């Protein structure tokens, strides 16, 4: 399968959890893999592709908040999301964490 991602993904550390919300509903889910472009979130009832969600994940350097768009969605499995907005400080924290995970 061709990987069309702009940024490579790395497996997330065991037990990585993030908070996300859409339409006022808040959820906690496990993260399967992540990269600078987005991540894969394990959830039984993911929203459909095209949905925008807010994310919050704790990394060693602090919290990372982002807005993301659902790109792929599979019932009872999860969703692949692409980051669409992230503050510069959040991006720096996330990039530092990714760099640490890639070593």
Secondary structure as GFF3:
##gff-version 3
##sequence-region A 1 103
A	DSSP	beta_strand	10	11	.	.	.	ID=ss1
A	DSSP	beta_strand	17	22	.	.	.	ID=ss2
A	DSSP	beta_strand	25	35	.	.	.	ID=ss3
A	DSSP	beta_strand	38	42	.	.	.	ID=ss4
A	DSSP	beta_strand	52	59	.	.	.	ID=ss5
A	DSSP	beta_strand	62	74	.	.	.	ID=ss6
A	DSSP	beta_strand	78	85	.	.	.	ID=ss7
A	DSSP	alpha_helix	88	102	.	.	.	ID=ss8
###
